[in-house]
Amino acid sequence: MTPLKEMLVTPELPPSFLEEGIGFDPVPHESAFARGIDTEPLRNLVHEAMKRFPDDPGRSDAWLAPRVHYALRLSRREAARRSVWTWLGIALLPSYVRWRFPAGGSTPIERFTGREDKHALGRLWWGAELMRNGRNYEPVCAGFSMQDIPNTWMRLHAFHHRPLVQAVLQELAVFNDGKPATSDQVNALAKAMNTTAYTVLLDAIAPDPEFEGGDLEAWLDEEVDETLVLDQEPNGLLEDGVPEPELNAMRELVREVAARTPAMTKSRTDPKAAA
Amino acid sequence: MREVYPYETLGGDVALLVGDIEIDGQAAPTWAENEGRQIDLSHPEKAGWKSLRVPVTVMGPPTELEARAKAGGAPRAHVVVQCGFTNARQSVALAPDGDGNRWIGDLEMDRRFWFGRVEVAAFITDEVDGRRRMVGWADRWSILLDDFPDSPVRGALTVKWRNFDDKETDPPSLAAAKGEPYFHLIDPNQPVLYLNSAFPGLEPLLGNRSGRRDHSEQALHDQVRSMIATKFFLGAANAALAGVEVDEDGGCNWPQSEWQRELLEALLHRAFPKRAAADALEEVMALRRTDDGAGIVENLLITAVDRHVGAARLLKLSIRNLGTDAAETVQEQPI
């Protein structure tokens, strides 16, 4: 067992660590995490992703994100501690961080220690937490198949509204006659929806339900067996998804905003842009 | 500065009031402060609370709301709770209570979904152009959890004394500042000022004490305090600006860190008192991209930080203190 730890103070990382993973000893900077969590299932799944997608790290996200969330059982409150992600990036899985974001030989420091939409592992966990629909991780795969979803949408406050998240993922996944939206379309809709949320109260259209967390304790305590999810999709926390009426109300809003966003409609009818 | 909307909004005040809160089913009335719009959960946080119930009331301008209702509108009120650290959002549709300008409800919060600082916003909405749009906003409340340091803008900077000479000192990075009086840790999560207890005379000079300092000691105390705070806020402002992302069309996204955003808002307000914060940020970011812009921005920041810290006031006080001392002592050698 390799227990989860934290790095309460972000250490200074030498260039040799960012470039080659040498020249830095994380041990003096480690602190125990408040709850005993075994990180070996997480490590095994991450290494499995590196084996399965040796030449295309970006494509591993859609496979790995639900599994990172499945293997690393944290409450949102626990996951909000950046010190946890710092330890995971620097001490437990630095080779993955460099593999996923080689950036010409020197991985940007934000991929080891940055905020949740930049951190190599944090973005996967938080992306899965924000995009799962109850226990269903399928929307997570759809979201990470369009890289601009984690890169752009995850920064928006509106993306914390669960009915909107599901509506956006469903609409964008089939936006171009059943094919996913292009990068430009994903970004254009993000900007337009963010502007809309300045005047339209999303919660008045579709209430974002109270966090219940009734089964959260059981999910947190459940023993993780990563071998069960190597060849089949994991299931998440036993929790209701967004109800149909709320989902439909938000899909209607998303369609309406997309229809009056020139960048969306233009590229939709432009076969080159939609390719 | 008031935002401009492309439709009619309420001109009168909208207020969000908080009643007696309950923690784990027990009344805890003293932790909500209406004047500062804060709910401080420091004490229950230490004891490990599980659930929080916050009764809320939203009130709007009666005449305007009545006019809207008569014109066929249907104003409603919502409270939305957001936490940047846990990416959590929760809303409550409030129930009408009275003559159409008052709504009530309860926020129920489970601790496992919240961390650091939680923002509570209240909105009045009405039908506008076929959509339920916001027509009124109350000033936001904050719920402060004790797992996160006070904002260095609104509250005092978190200060910790450490012996920088001690090889076992925590954090270990303090060893690099051995012999120096202080070390600023400008972390997006937790900014901390570490003071060196091994620095001769620093602890008596800056530490808390019950008695008054004499005039010259007070002058030195104020100047050292001002210098440290100025350096901190300048460094922190530059770090915060580095966290701003600029869109292709020049639009800016505030840093994710709450305290960095608050600091930038406060400093930009001092630098551009008549501009909306978002406009001021765009101007500063645009300036930074020009040839001479970085220097201009730095100059703006220095002045804004000086005002934020109250450097001029502290210097005047120090000069006055020294002047008083000089009158009472004999100068042996004129400068």
Interface residues (C-beta under 8 A of the other chain):
Chain A: L8 V9 T10 P11 E12 P28 H29 S75 R76 R77 A79 A80 R81 R82 S83 R115 E116 D117 W126 E129 L130 R155 H157 F159 H160 H161 R162 K191 Y198 T199 V200 L201 D203 A204 I205 P207 D208 P209 E210 F211 E212 G213 L216
Chain B: Y5 P6 Y7 R76 H78 V80 Q82 C83 F85 T86 N87 A88 R89 Q90 S91 A93 E108 M109 D110 R111 R112 F113 W114 F115 G116 F123 T125 V128 R131 R132 R133 M134 D170 P171 P172 S173 L185 D187 P188 N189 E245 D247 G251 N253 Q256 S257
